[in-house]
Amino acid sequence: MPYSSNEGADPEMLWAWMQTQRDDGKMVFAIPHTSNEYKGLLFAEASLTGVPIGQKYAETRSSTEPLIEMMQV
């Protein structure tokens, strides 16, 4: 079953789910869409829980979200 925002809105929850899929041998990644509508939250300096973004967070995000939608028409 795919993961949805109904499971949890925090991207770190998605990344944890993705890691369980990878641990099971599946190849998965996410592509954030409509980054202009996030009002800066997509590239915030802290996680949704308020923890400042550090190296581990950045590495996990880079691994799970290697692409981003740059433009919509």
All heavy atoms as a GROMACS GRO file, in nm:
protein
  573
    1MET      N    1   0.085  -0.119   0.000
    1MET     CA    2   0.000   0.000   0.000
    1MET      C    3   0.089   0.124   0.000
    1MET      O    4   0.188   0.130   0.073
    1MET     CB    5  -0.089   0.002   0.123
    1MET     CG    6  -0.195  -0.106   0.128
    1MET     SD    7  -0.317  -0.095  -0.004
    1MET     CE    8  -0.394   0.060   0.031
    2PRO      N    9   0.052   0.224  -0.078
    2PRO     CA   10   0.128   0.350  -0.076
    2PRO      C   11   0.105   0.426   0.054
    2PRO      O   12   0.004   0.409   0.121
    2PRO     CB   13   0.074   0.427  -0.196
    2PRO     CG   14  -0.053   0.362  -0.235
    2PRO     CD   15  -0.053   0.224  -0.177
    3TYR      N   16   0.198   0.510   0.086
    3TYR     CA   17   0.189   0.597   0.204
    3TYR      C   18   0.117   0.723   0.163
    3TYR      O   19   0.140   0.778   0.056
    3TYR     CB   20   0.331   0.630   0.253
    3TYR     CG   21   0.334   0.706   0.382
    3TYR    CD1   22   0.345   0.639   0.502
    3TYR    CD2   23   0.328   0.844   0.385
    3TYR    CE1   24   0.350   0.706   0.623
    3TYR    CE2   25   0.333   0.914   0.504
    3TYR     CZ   26   0.344   0.844   0.622
    3TYR     OH   27   0.348   0.913   0.741
    4SER      N   28   0.028   0.773   0.248
    4SER     CA   29  -0.043   0.897   0.217
    4SER      C   30  -0.033   0.993   0.334
    4SER      O   31   0.006   0.955   0.444
    4SER     CB   32  -0.191   0.870   0.185
    4SER     OG   33  -0.264   0.852   0.304
    5SER      N   34  -0.068   1.118   0.310
    5SER     CA   35  -0.065   1.217   0.418
    5SER      C   36  -0.167   1.184   0.527
    5SER      O   37  -0.158   1.239   0.636
    5SER     CB   38  -0.090   1.358   0.362
    5SER     OG   39  -0.216   1.364   0.299
    6ASN      N   40  -0.259   1.093   0.499
    6ASN     CA   41  -0.352   1.048   0.604
    6ASN      C   42  -0.278   0.966   0.710
    6ASN      O   43  -0.323   0.956   0.823
    6ASN     CB   44  -0.464   0.964   0.544
    6ASN     CG   45  -0.557   1.047   0.459
    6ASN    OD1   46  -0.577   1.167   0.483
    6ASN    ND2   47  -0.614   0.986   0.356
    7GLU      N   48  -0.165   0.906   0.670
    7GLU     CA   49  -0.084   0.828   0.764
    7GLU      C   50  -0.010   0.921   0.860
    7GLU      O   51   0.019   0.885   0.973
    7GLU     CB   52   0.020   0.743   0.691
    7GLU     CG   53  -0.027   0.677   0.565
    7GLU     CD   54  -0.116   0.557   0.588
    7GLU    OE1   55  -0.100   0.489   0.689
    7GLU    OE2   56  -0.201   0.532   0.503
    8GLY      N   57   0.027   1.039   0.811
    8GLY     CA   58   0.099   1.136   0.890
    8GLY      C   59   0.149   1.248   0.800
    8GLY      O   60   0.198   1.222   0.690
    9ALA      N   61   0.140   1.370   0.845
    9ALA     CA   62   0.176   1.486   0.762
    9ALA      C   63   0.324   1.523   0.770
    9ALA      O   64   0.372   1.600   0.689
    9ALA     CB   65   0.090   1.606   0.801
   10ASP      N   66   0.396   1.468   0.866
   10ASP     CA   67   0.537   1.502   0.883
   10ASP      C   68   0.620   1.422   0.782
   10ASP      O   69   0.611   1.300   0.777
   10ASP     CB   70   0.581   1.467   1.025
   10ASP     CG   71   0.718   1.521   1.060
   10ASP    OD1   72   0.806   1.526   0.971
   10ASP    OD2   73   0.739   1.556   1.177
   11PRO      N   74   0.702   1.490   0.701
   11PRO     CA   75   0.781   1.416   0.601
   11PRO      C   76   0.875   1.313   0.664
   11PRO      O   77   0.906   1.212   0.601
   11PRO     CB   78   0.860   1.525   0.528
   11PRO     CG   79   0.853   1.645   0.614
   11PRO     CD   80   0.728   1.633   0.695
   12GLU      N   81   0.916   1.335   0.788
   12GLU     CA   82   1.004   1.238   0.852
   12GLU      C   83   0.933   1.104   0.873
   12GLU      O   84   0.996   0.999   0.872
   12GLU     CB   85   1.058   1.293   0.983
   12GLU     CG   86   1.155   1.408   0.959
   12GLU     CD   87   1.216   1.463   1.085
   12GLU    OE1   88   1.312   1.402   1.134
   12GLU    OE2   89   1.165   1.567   1.133
   13MET      N   90   0.801   1.107   0.888
   13MET     CA   91   0.724   0.983   0.898
   13MET      C   92   0.724   0.911   0.764
   13MET      O   93   0.736   0.789   0.757
   13MET     CB   94   0.582   1.013   0.945
   13MET     CG   95   0.575   1.068   1.087
   13MET     SD   96   0.409   1.121   1.133
   13MET     CE   97   0.329   0.963   1.152
   14LEU      N   98   0.710   0.988   0.655
   14LEU     CA   99   0.717   0.930   0.521
   14LEU      C  100   0.854   0.868   0.498
   14LEU      O  101   0.866   0.756   0.449
   14LEU     CB  102   0.690   1.037   0.416
   14LEU     CG  103   0.721   0.999   0.271
   14LEU    CD1  104   0.633   0.884   0.224
   14LEU    CD2  105   0.707   1.120   0.180
   15TRP      N  106   0.959   0.941   0.536
   15TRP     CA  107   1.095   0.889   0.516
   15TRP      C  108   1.118   0.761   0.594
   15TRP      O  109   1.184   0.669   0.546
   15TRP     CB  110   1.198   0.994   0.554
   15TRP     CG  111   1.185   1.122   0.479
   15TRP    CD1  112   1.124   1.142   0.358
   15TRP    CD2  113   1.234   1.249   0.520
   15TRP    NE1  114   1.132   1.275   0.322
   15TRP    CE2  115   1.199   1.342   0.420
   15TRP    CE3  116   1.303   1.294   0.630
   15TRP    CZ2  117   1.232   1.478   0.427
   15TRP    CZ3  118   1.336   1.428   0.639
   15TRP    CH2  119   1.301   1.518   0.538
   16ALA      N  120   1.065   0.753   0.714
   16ALA     CA  121   1.078   0.630   0.795
   16ALA      C  122   1.007   0.514   0.726
   16ALA      O  123   1.059   0.402   0.719
   16ALA     CB  124   1.023   0.653   0.936
   17TRP      N  125   0.887   0.540   0.674
   17TRP     CA  126   0.813   0.437   0.600
   17TRP      C  127   0.891   0.395   0.477
   17TRP      O  128   0.902   0.275   0.447
   17TRP     CB  129   0.674   0.490   0.561
   17TRP     CG  130   0.597   0.393   0.477
   17TRP    CD1  131   0.519   0.290   0.521
   17TRP    CD2  132   0.593   0.388   0.334
   17TRP    NE1  133   0.465   0.221   0.414
   17TRP    CE2  134   0.510   0.281   0.298
   17TRP    CE3  135   0.650   0.465   0.233
   17TRP    CZ2  136   0.482   0.248   0.166
   17TRP    CZ3  137   0.623   0.432   0.102
   17TRP    CH2  138   0.540   0.325   0.068
   18MET      N  139   0.950   0.492   0.407
   18MET     CA  140   1.029   0.461   0.288
   18MET      C  141   1.149   0.374   0.325
   18MET      O  142   1.186   0.284   0.250
   18MET     CB  143   1.074   0.591   0.220
   18MET     CG  144   0.959   0.667   0.158
   18MET     SD  145   1.007   0.830   0.098
   18MET     CE  146   1.104   0.784  -0.045
   19GLN      N  147   1.209   0.400   0.440
   19GLN     CA  148   1.325   0.319   0.481
   19GLN      C  149   1.283   0.176   0.507
   19GLN      O  150   1.357   0.083   0.474
   19GLN     CB  151   1.392   0.379   0.605
   19GLN     CG  152   1.522   0.309   0.640
   19GLN     CD  153   1.623   0.312   0.527
   19GLN    OE1  154   1.655   0.417   0.472
   19GLN    NE2  155   1.674   0.195   0.489
   20THR      N  156   1.164   0.155   0.564
   20THR     CA  157   1.118   0.017   0.584
   20THR      C  158   1.098  -0.053   0.450
   20THR      O  159   1.125  -0.172   0.438
   20THR     CB  160   0.988   0.009   0.667
   20THR    OG1  161   0.882   0.072   0.598
   20THR    CG2  162   1.006   0.070   0.805
   21GLN      N  163   1.053   0.021   0.350
   21GLN     CA  164   1.038  -0.036   0.216
   21GLN      C  165   1.174  -0.070   0.157
   21GLN      O  166   1.192  -0.176   0.096
   21GLN     CB  167   0.964   0.062   0.124
   21GLN     CG  168   0.825   0.101   0.170
   21GLN     CD  169   0.736  -0.020   0.193
   21GLN    OE1  170   0.718  -0.102   0.105
   21GLN    NE2  171   0.682  -0.031   0.313
   22ARG      N  172   1.271   0.018   0.176
   22ARG     CA  173   1.406  -0.008   0.126
   22ARG      C  174   1.469  -0.128   0.197
   22ARG      O  175   1.537  -0.209   0.134
   22ARG     CB  176   1.494   0.116   0.145
   22ARG     CG  177   1.456   0.228   0.050
   22ARG     CD  178   1.535   0.352   0.079
   22ARG     NE  179   1.514   0.452  -0.025
   22ARG     CZ  180   1.575   0.569  -0.029
   22ARG    NH1  181   1.660   0.603   0.066
   22ARG    NH2  182   1.550   0.652  -0.128
   23ASP      N  183   1.446  -0.136   0.328
   23ASP     CA  184   1.498  -0.249   0.405
   23ASP      C  185   1.440  -0.380   0.355
   23ASP      O  186   1.501  -0.487   0.369
   23ASP     CB  187   1.469  -0.233   0.554
   23ASP     CG  188   1.545  -0.117   0.617
   23ASP    OD1  189   1.642  -0.068   0.556
   23ASP    OD2  190   1.505  -0.075   0.728
   24ASP      N  191   1.322  -0.373   0.293
   24ASP     CA  192   1.254  -0.490   0.238
   24ASP      C  193   1.295  -0.516   0.092
   24ASP      O  194   1.237  -0.600   0.026
   24ASP     CB  195   1.102  -0.470   0.249
   24ASP     CG  196   1.024  -0.597   0.235
   24ASP    OD1  197   1.076  -0.706   0.271
   24ASP    OD2  198   0.909  -0.591   0.186
   25GLY      N  199   1.392  -0.437   0.042
   25GLY     CA  200   1.443  -0.459  -0.092
   25GLY      C  201   1.375  -0.378  -0.202
   25GLY      O  202   1.407  -0.394  -0.319
   26LYS      N  203   1.283  -0.291  -0.164
   26LYS     CA  204   1.214  -0.210  -0.265
   26LYS      C  205   1.292  -0.081  -0.292
   26LYS      O  206   1.359  -0.029  -0.203
   26LYS     CB  207   1.073  -0.177  -0.218
   26LYS     CG  208   0.988  -0.300  -0.198
   26LYS     CD  209   0.854  -0.264  -0.142
   26LYS     CE  210   0.770  -0.388  -0.125
   26LYS     NZ  211   0.762  -0.432   0.012
   27MET      N  212   1.282  -0.031  -0.414
   27MET     CA  213   1.345   0.096  -0.450
   27MET      C  214   1.236   0.203  -0.450
   27MET      O  215   1.142   0.196  -0.530
   27MET     CB  216   1.410   0.086  -0.588
   27MET     CG  217   1.526  -0.012  -0.591
   27MET     SD  218   1.600  -0.028  -0.755
   27MET     CE  219   1.662   0.135  -0.780
   28VAL      N  220   1.246   0.299  -0.360
   28VAL     CA  221   1.145   0.405  -0.350
   28VAL      C  222   1.212   0.541  -0.334
   28VAL      O  223   1.323   0.550  -0.282
   28VAL     CB  224   1.048   0.382  -0.232
   28VAL    CG1  225   0.967   0.256  -0.250
   28VAL    CG2  226   1.123   0.377  -0.100
   29PHE      N  227   1.144   0.645  -0.381
   29PHE     CA  228   1.183   0.783  -0.355
   29PHE      C  229   1.062   0.870  -0.372
   29PHE      O  230   0.962   0.829  -0.430
   29PHE     CB  231   1.301   0.829  -0.443
   29PHE     CG  232   1.270   0.839  -0.590
   29PHE    CD1  233   1.227   0.957  -0.647
   29PHE    CD2  234   1.287   0.729  -0.672
   29PHE    CE1  235   1.199   0.967  -0.781
   29PHE    CE2  236   1.261   0.737  -0.807
   29PHE     CZ  237   1.216   0.857  -0.863
   30ALA      N  238   1.068   0.991  -0.320
   30ALA     CA  239   0.956   1.086  -0.327
   30ALA      C  240   0.998   1.208  -0.407
   30ALA      O  241   1.116   1.245  -0.406
   30ALA     CB  242   0.915   1.127  -0.186
   31ILE      N  243   0.902   1.269  -0.474
   31ILE     CA  244   0.925   1.393  -0.547
   31ILE      C  245   0.827   1.497  -0.494
   31ILE      O  246   0.707   1.490  -0.522
   31ILE     CB  247   0.904   1.375  -0.699
   31ILE    CG1  248   0.993   1.264  -0.753
   31ILE    CG2  249   0.931   1.507  -0.772
   31ILE    CD1  250   0.965   1.228  -0.897
   32PRO      N  251   0.875   1.594  -0.416
   32PRO     CA  252   0.786   1.700  -0.367
   32PRO      C  253   0.730   1.782  -0.485
   32PRO      O  254   0.803   1.816  -0.578
   32PRO     CB  255   0.876   1.786  -0.279
   32PRO     CG  256   0.991   1.699  -0.243
   32PRO     CD  257   1.010   1.608  -0.361
   33HIS      N  258   0.602   1.809  -0.479
   33HIS     CA  259   0.535   1.886  -0.583
   33HIS      C  260   0.486   2.020  -0.528
   33HIS      O  261   0.468   2.035  -0.408
   33HIS     CB  262   0.416   1.807  -0.639
   33HIS     CG  263   0.456   1.685  -0.715
   33HIS    ND1  264   0.499   1.689  -0.844
   33HIS    CD2  265   0.464   1.556  -0.677
   33HIS    CE1  266   0.529   1.568  -0.885
   33HIS    NE2  267   0.509   1.485  -0.783
   34THR      N  268   0.462   2.112  -0.616
   34THR     CA  269   0.409   2.245  -0.587
   34THR      C  270   0.482   2.313  -0.472
   34THR      O  271   0.421   2.361  -0.377
   34THR     CB  272   0.257   2.242  -0.560
   34THR    OG1  273   0.228   2.157  -0.449
   34THR    CG2  274   0.179   2.196  -0.680
   35SER      N  275   0.616   2.316  -0.482
   35SER     CA  276   0.696   2.374  -0.374
   35SER      C  277   0.664   2.521  -0.351
   35SER      O  278   0.682   2.573  -0.241
   35SER     CB  279   0.844   2.357  -0.404
   35SER     OG  280   0.878   2.415  -0.528
   36ASN      N  281   0.612   2.590  -0.452
   36ASN     CA  282   0.576   2.731  -0.436
   36ASN      C  283   0.457   2.749  -0.341
   36ASN      O  284   0.440   2.856  -0.285
   36ASN     CB  285   0.544   2.794  -0.572
   36ASN     CG  286   0.430   2.723  -0.643
   36ASN    OD1  287   0.427   2.600  -0.650
   36ASN    ND2  288   0.338   2.799  -0.697
   37GLU      N  289   0.380   2.647  -0.320
   37GLU     CA  290   0.262   2.659  -0.233
   37GLU      C  291   0.293   2.629  -0.086
   37GLU      O  292   0.206   2.641  -0.002
   37GLU     CB  293   0.151   2.566  -0.284
   37GLU     CG  294   0.095   2.613  -0.416
   37GLU     CD  295  -0.024   2.531  -0.462
   37GLU    OE1  296  -0.082   2.457  -0.379
   37GLU    OE2  297  -0.058   2.540  -0.580
   38TYR      N  298   0.414   2.591  -0.055
   38TYR     CA  299   0.451   2.558   0.082
   38TYR      C  300   0.489   2.680   0.165
   38TYR      O  301   0.519   2.668   0.282
   38TYR     CB  302   0.565   2.456   0.085
   38TYR     CG  303   0.521   2.316   0.050
   38TYR    CD1  304   0.524   2.272  -0.081
   38TYR    CD2  305   0.476   2.230   0.148
   38TYR    CE1  306   0.483   2.144  -0.114
   38TYR    CE2  307   0.435   2.102   0.116
   38TYR     CZ  308   0.439   2.059  -0.015
   38TYR     OH  309   0.398   1.933  -0.047
   39LYS      N  310   0.493   2.796   0.102
   39LYS     CA  311   0.522   2.922   0.171
   39LYS      C  312   0.654   2.915   0.250
   39LYS      O  313   0.664   2.960   0.363
   39LYS     CB  314   0.408   2.961   0.262
   39LYS     CG  315   0.272   2.956   0.197
   39LYS     CD  316   0.203   3.088   0.202
   39LYS     CE  317   0.062   3.084   0.151
   39LYS     NZ  318   0.039   3.059   0.016
   40GLY      N  319   0.757   2.855   0.189
   40GLY     CA  320   0.887   2.845   0.251
   40GLY      C  321   0.906   2.726   0.342
   40GLY      O  322   1.017   2.695   0.383
   41LEU      N  323   0.799   2.655   0.378
   41LEU     CA  324   0.811   2.542   0.469
   41LEU      C  325   0.886   2.424   0.408
   41LEU      O  326   0.945   2.345   0.481
   41LEU     CB  327   0.673   2.495   0.516
   41LEU     CG  328   0.599   2.590   0.610
   41LEU    CD1  329   0.461   2.536   0.642
   41LEU    CD2  330   0.679   2.610   0.738
   42LEU      N  331   0.886   2.414   0.276
   42LEU     CA  332   0.955   2.302   0.213
   42LEU      C  333   1.106   2.312   0.236
   42LEU      O  334   1.176   2.212   0.240
   42LEU     CB  335   0.924   2.298   0.063
   42LEU     CG  336   0.961   2.170  -0.010
   42LEU    CD1  337   0.891   2.049   0.050
   42LEU    CD2  338   0.927   2.182  -0.157
   43PHE      N  339   1.155   2.433   0.254
   43PHE     CA  340   1.298   2.454   0.277
   43PHE      C  341   1.322   2.532   0.407
   43PHE      O  342   1.405   2.621   0.413
   43PHE     CB  343   1.360   2.527   0.158
   43PHE     CG  344   1.340   2.452   0.030
   43PHE    CD1  345   1.250   2.496  -0.064
   43PHE    CD2  346   1.410   2.335   0.005
   43PHE    CE1  347   1.230   2.426  -0.183
   43PHE    CE2  348   1.392   2.264  -0.112
   43PHE     CZ  349   1.302   2.310  -0.206
   44ALA      N  350   1.249   2.497   0.508
   44ALA     CA  351   1.260   2.564   0.638
   44ALA      C  352   1.393   2.528   0.705
   44ALA      O  353   1.461   2.433   0.667
   44ALA     CB  354   1.144   2.522   0.728
   45GLU      N  355   1.430   2.604   0.806
   45GLU     CA  356   1.554   2.581   0.878
   45GLU      C  357   1.536   2.486   0.996
   45GLU      O  358   1.633   2.450   1.062
   45GLU     CB  359   1.612   2.714   0.926
   45GLU     CG  360   1.654   2.803   0.810
   45GLU     CD  361   1.710   2.937   0.855
   45GLU    OE1  362   1.727   2.958   0.977
   45GLU    OE2  363   1.736   3.020   0.768
   46ALA      N  364   1.412   2.445   1.021
   46ALA     CA  365   1.383   2.350   1.129
   46ALA      C  366   1.278   2.250   1.080
   46ALA      O  367   1.200   2.280   0.989
   46ALA     CB  368   1.332   2.422   1.253
   47SER      N  369   1.276   2.134   1.141
   47SER     CA  370   1.177   2.033   1.106
   47SER      C  371   1.039   2.077   1.156
   47SER      O  372   1.028   2.177   1.230
   47SER     CB  373   1.214   1.899   1.169
   47SER     OG  374   1.200   1.906   1.309
   48LEU      N  375   0.937   2.002   1.122
   48LEU     CA  376   0.802   2.037   1.169
   48LEU      C  377   0.790   2.026   1.321
   48LEU      O  378   0.702   2.088   1.380
   48LEU     CB  379   0.697   1.947   1.103
   48LEU     CG  380   0.671   1.972   0.955
   48LEU    CD1  381   0.562   1.878   0.903
   48LEU    CD2  382   0.630   2.116   0.930
   49THR      N  383   0.880   1.950   1.382
   49THR     CA  384   0.879   1.940   1.529
   49THR      C  385   0.961   2.049   1.596
   49THR      O  386   0.972   2.052   1.717
   49THR     CB  387   0.931   1.801   1.573
   49THR    OG1  388   1.065   1.785   1.524
   49THR    CG2  389   0.842   1.689   1.523
   50GLY      N  390   1.023   2.137   1.514
   50GLY     CA  391   1.097   2.249   1.567
   50GLY      C  392   1.245   2.225   1.587
   50GLY      O  393   1.318   2.312   1.632
   51VAL      N  394   1.292   2.106   1.553
   51VAL     CA  395   1.434   2.073   1.568
   51VAL      C  396   1.511   2.133   1.450
   51VAL      O  397   1.471   2.115   1.335
   51VAL     CB  398   1.454   1.920   1.572
   51VAL    CG1  399   1.601   1.884   1.578
   51VAL    CG2  400   1.378   1.860   1.688
   52PRO      N  401   1.620   2.205   1.476
   52PRO     CA  402   1.698   2.261   1.366
   52PRO      C  403   1.747   2.151   1.271
   52PRO      O  404   1.784   2.042   1.316
   52PRO     CB  405   1.817   2.329   1.435
   52PRO     CG  406   1.769   2.357   1.573
   52PRO     CD  407   1.675   2.244   1.605
   53ILE      N  408   1.744   2.179   1.143
   53ILE     CA  409   1.786   2.082   1.044
   53ILE      C  410   1.937   2.064   1.053
   53ILE      O  411   2.013   2.161   1.051
   53ILE     CB  412   1.743   2.125   0.904
   53ILE    CG1  413   1.591   2.114   0.897
   53ILE    CG2  414   1.811   2.043   0.796
   53ILE    CD1  415   1.529   2.164   0.770
   54GLY      N  416   1.978   1.940   1.065
   54GLY     CA  417   2.120   1.906   1.076
   54GLY      C  418   2.162   1.815   0.962
   54GLY      O  419   2.087   1.789   0.868
   55GLN      N  420   2.282   1.762   0.974
   55GLN     CA  421   2.339   1.680   0.869
   55GLN      C  422   2.258   1.552   0.844
   55GLN      O  423   2.232   1.517   0.730
   55GLN     CB  424   2.484   1.643   0.903
   55GLN     CG  425   2.550   1.563   0.792
   55GLN     CD  426   2.697   1.539   0.817
   55GLN    OE1  427   2.758   1.602   0.903
   55GLN    NE2  428   2.755   1.447   0.744
   56LYS      N  429   2.217   1.483   0.950
   56LYS     CA  430   2.141   1.358   0.933
   56LYS      C  431   2.009   1.385   0.861
   56LYS      O  432   1.970   1.311   0.770
   56LYS     CB  433   2.116   1.290   1.066
   56LYS     CG  434   2.038   1.160   1.052
   56LYS     CD  435   2.054   1.072   1.171
   56LYS     CE  436   1.972   0.946   1.166
   56LYS     NZ  437   1.963   0.876   1.041
   57TYR      N  438   1.938   1.491   0.900
   57TYR     CA  439   1.813   1.528   0.836
   57TYR      C  440   1.838   1.554   0.687
   57TYR      O  441   1.766   1.504   0.601
   57TYR     CB  442   1.754   1.652   0.903
   57TYR     CG  443   1.621   1.698   0.848
   57TYR    CD1  444   1.503   1.668   0.916
   57TYR    CD2  445   1.611   1.774   0.732
   57TYR    CE1  446   1.380   1.711   0.869
   57TYR    CE2  447   1.489   1.817   0.684
   57TYR     CZ  448   1.374   1.785   0.752
   57TYR     OH  449   1.252   1.828   0.704
   58ALA      N  450   1.940   1.633   0.657
   58ALA     CA  451   1.971   1.668   0.518
   58ALA      C  452   2.008   1.545   0.436
   58ALA      O  453   1.965   1.532   0.321
   58ALA     CB  454   2.083   1.772   0.515
   59GLU      N  455   2.086   1.454   0.495
   59GLU     CA  456   2.124   1.333   0.423
   59GLU      C  457   2.004   1.242   0.398
   59GLU      O  458   1.990   1.187   0.289
   59GLU     CB  459   2.231   1.257   0.502
   59GLU     CG  460   2.366   1.325   0.500
   59GLU     CD  461   2.467   1.261   0.595
   59GLU    OE1  462   2.428   1.174   0.677
   59GLU    OE2  463   2.585   1.299   0.586
   60THR      N  464   1.917   1.230   0.497
   60THR     CA  465   1.797   1.149   0.480
   60THR      C  466   1.708   1.209   0.373
   60THR      O  467   1.658   1.138   0.284
   60THR     CB  468   1.719   1.136   0.612
   60THR    OG1  469   1.803   1.077   0.710
   60THR    CG2  470   1.593   1.052   0.596
   61ARG      N  471   1.687   1.338   0.378
   61ARG     CA  472   1.602   1.403   0.279
   61ARG      C  473   1.662   1.390   0.139
   61ARG      O  474   1.591   1.362   0.043
   61ARG     CB  475   1.582   1.550   0.313
   61ARG     CG  476   1.487   1.616   0.217
   61ARG     CD  477   1.450   1.753   0.260
   61ARG     NE  478   1.345   1.803   0.172
   61ARG     CZ  479   1.296   1.923   0.177
   61ARG    NH1  480   1.340   2.007   0.267
   61ARG    NH2  481   1.203   1.960   0.094
   62SER      N  482   1.791   1.409   0.128
   62SER     CA  483   1.858   1.397  -0.002
   62SER      C  484   1.844   1.256  -0.058
   62SER      O  485   1.827   1.238  -0.179
   62SER     CB  486   2.006   1.434   0.014
   62SER     OG  487   2.074   1.417  -0.106
   63SER      N  488   1.848   1.158   0.028
   63SER     CA  489   1.835   1.019  -0.014
   63SER      C  490   1.693   0.983  -0.055
   63SER      O  491   1.672   0.909  -0.150
   63SER     CB  492   1.879   0.928   0.101
   63SER     OG  493   1.843   0.795   0.077
   64THR      N  494   1.595   1.037   0.016
   64THR     CA  495   1.455   1.000  -0.010
   64THR      C  496   1.386   1.093  -0.108
   64THR      O  497   1.288   1.054  -0.170
   64THR     CB  498   1.374   0.996   0.121
   64THR    OG1  499   1.384   1.123   0.184
   64THR    CG2  500   1.423   0.886   0.213
   65GLU      N  501   1.436   1.216  -0.121
   65GLU     CA  502   1.377   1.314  -0.213
   65GLU      C  503   1.487   1.370  -0.305
   65GLU      O  504   1.527   1.486  -0.293
   65GLU     CB  505   1.313   1.429  -0.134
   65GLU     CG  506   1.200   1.385  -0.045
   65GLU     CD  507   1.139   1.502   0.034
   65GLU    OE1  508   1.187   1.616   0.025
   65GLU    OE2  509   1.042   1.476   0.107
   66PRO      N  510   1.535   1.287  -0.398
   66PRO     CA  511   1.646   1.332  -0.482
   66PRO      C  512   1.606   1.432  -0.591
   66PRO      O  513   1.692   1.492  -0.654
   66PRO     CB  514   1.698   1.203  -0.544
   66PRO     CG  515   1.578   1.114  -0.549
   66PRO     CD  516   1.498   1.149  -0.426
   67LEU      N  517   1.477   1.448  -0.612
   67LEU     CA  518   1.426   1.539  -0.714
   67LEU      C  519   1.323   1.633  -0.652
   67LEU      O  520   1.267   1.604  -0.547
   67LEU     CB  521   1.357   1.462  -0.827
   67LEU     CG  522   1.438   1.354  -0.897
   67LEU    CD1  523   1.347   1.273  -0.989
   67LEU    CD2  524   1.550   1.417  -0.975
   68ILE      N  525   1.294   1.743  -0.721
   68ILE     CA  526   1.186   1.832  -0.679
   68ILE      C  527   1.123   1.893  -0.804
   68ILE      O  528   1.190   1.917  -0.904
   68ILE     CB  529   1.239   1.945  -0.586
   68ILE    CG1  530   1.122   2.024  -0.530
   68ILE    CG2  531   1.338   2.033  -0.655
   68ILE    CD1  532   1.160   2.115  -0.416
   69GLU      N  533   0.993   1.909  -0.800
   69GLU     CA  534   0.924   1.974  -0.911
   69GLU      C  535   0.961   2.122  -0.910
   69GLU      O  536   0.940   2.191  -0.810
   69GLU     CB  537   0.773   1.958  -0.893
   69GLU     CG  538   0.694   2.024  -1.002
   69GLU     CD  539   0.545   2.016  -0.975
   69GLU    OE1  540   0.501   2.061  -0.869
   69GLU    OE2  541   0.475   1.963  -1.062
   70MET      N  542   1.019   2.169  -1.017
   70MET     CA  543   1.067   2.307  -1.025
   70MET      C  544   0.964   2.404  -1.082
   70MET      O  545   0.968   2.522  -1.054
   70MET     CB  546   1.194   2.316  -1.112
   70MET     CG  547   1.310   2.244  -1.050
   70MET     SD  548   1.360   2.310  -0.891
   70MET     CE  549   1.414   2.472  -0.935
   71MET      N  550   0.875   2.354  -1.167
   71MET     CA  551   0.782   2.445  -1.233
   71MET      C  552   0.653   2.373  -1.268
   71MET      O  553   0.654   2.255  -1.301
   71MET     CB  554   0.847   2.497  -1.363
   71MET     CG  555   0.767   2.604  -1.431
   71MET     SD  556   0.859   2.674  -1.568
   71MET     CE  557   0.789   2.584  -1.703
   72GLN      N  558   0.545   2.446  -1.259
   72GLN     CA  559   0.412   2.396  -1.297
   72GLN      C  560   0.356   2.488  -1.403
   72GLN      O  561   0.379   2.608  -1.400
   72GLN     CB  562   0.316   2.403  -1.181
   72GLN     CG  563   0.315   2.290  -1.091
   72GLN     CD  564   0.205   2.311  -0.988
   72GLN    OE1  565   0.178   2.422  -0.945
   72GLN    NE2  566   0.145   2.204  -0.950
   73VAL      N  567   0.282   2.431  -1.492
   73VAL     CA  568   0.213   2.514  -1.593
   73VAL      C  569   0.066   2.478  -1.589
   73VAL      O  570   0.028   2.368  -1.577
   73VAL     CB  571   0.271   2.488  -1.734
   73VAL    CG1  572   0.197   2.570  -1.836
   73VAL    CG2  573   0.418   2.518  -1.736
   0.00000   0.00000   0.00000
